[in-house]
Amino acid sequence: MARKILKELELKVSYKKGTDDKGNDIIKKQNFNNVNSELNPEDMYLFGEAVGEVINYSLTAIETEEEYTLVSEA
């Protein structure tokens, strides 16, 4: 039997920085590594919104990415 252990939790905040010559959106992403794994989704979302207010651009997404290590329980 195997189990997974959370190795890293990352919060990603995407925002629209403007448009290019062809009118396509320019999307930028800010990554925050080593996020406390005890934070609940609501707190992470509120943090993402606060980042949006500080950078003064329209948010397009707030995402999390989790990396796990698989270990054997043998």
Backbone torsions as a table, in degrees:
resi	resn	phi	psi	omega
1	MET	NA	142.0	179.6
2	ALA	-120.4	157.3	175.1
3	ARG	-138.1	164.2	-179.6
4	LYS	-112.7	144.4	178.5
5	ILE	-121.6	126.5	-180.0
6	LEU	-64.0	122.7	-178.4
7	LYS	-97.5	-42.3	-178.2
8	GLU	-153.6	141.5	175.2
9	LEU	-122.1	127.2	-176.5
10	GLU	-124.1	137.3	175.8
11	LEU	-107.0	131.9	-178.6
12	LYS	-121.2	126.2	179.3
13	VAL	-115.3	118.2	179.3
14	SER	-104.9	143.6	-179.1
15	TYR	-147.3	155.4	178.8
16	LYS	-88.7	117.2	-177.9
17	LYS	-92.2	-15.2	-179.0
18	GLY	156.7	-157.7	178.1
19	THR	-131.2	153.2	178.2
20	ASP	-88.8	-173.3	-177.9
21	ASP	-59.5	-28.6	-177.5
22	LYS	-93.1	2.5	178.9
23	GLY	87.4	6.9	178.0
24	ASN	-80.5	143.3	178.2
25	ASP	-64.5	140.8	171.9
26	ILE	-100.4	111.2	-177.6
27	ILE	-104.4	128.3	176.5
28	LYS	-114.2	157.3	-178.4
29	LYS	-133.4	133.7	175.3
30	GLN	-111.1	126.3	-178.9
31	ASN	-106.1	139.2	176.1
32	PHE	-121.4	110.6	-176.3
33	ASN	-88.1	162.8	175.1
34	ASN	54.9	43.7	176.5
35	VAL	-67.9	140.7	179.1
36	ASN	-59.2	121.5	-176.5
37	SER	-69.6	-10.7	179.2
38	GLU	-86.9	-7.5	177.1
39	LEU	-68.5	140.5	177.4
40	ASN	-87.9	164.1	-177.9
41	PRO	-56.2	-36.0	180.0
42	GLU	-62.1	-44.6	179.4
43	ASP	-64.0	-40.8	178.7
44	MET	-65.0	-38.7	178.6
45	TYR	-65.1	-44.5	179.2
46	LEU	-62.4	-38.0	176.2
47	PHE	-62.6	-44.6	178.3
48	GLY	-59.5	-42.3	177.3
49	GLU	-64.1	-39.4	178.9
50	ALA	-63.6	-38.7	176.2
51	VAL	-60.6	-42.2	178.8
52	GLY	-59.6	-38.1	178.6
53	GLU	-68.9	-38.0	-178.5
54	VAL	-69.5	-43.3	-177.4
55	ILE	-79.8	-15.5	174.7
56	ASN	63.6	37.3	174.0
57	TYR	-126.8	160.2	178.9
58	SER	-74.7	124.6	177.6
59	LEU	-71.3	141.9	175.5
60	THR	-111.6	-24.3	179.3
61	ALA	-165.8	148.4	169.5
62	ILE	-125.7	118.4	-173.8
63	GLU	-130.6	158.5	171.0
64	THR	-121.5	151.3	174.7
65	GLU	-133.0	127.7	-178.9
66	GLU	-113.1	138.7	176.4
67	GLU	-119.7	128.8	-177.2
68	TYR	-118.0	154.4	168.9
69	THR	-108.7	132.5	177.4
70	LEU	-94.8	131.6	179.8
71	VAL	-130.4	152.1	178.8
72	SER	-86.4	142.0	176.8
73	GLU	-100.6	20.7	-177.3
74	ALA	-70.5	NA	NA
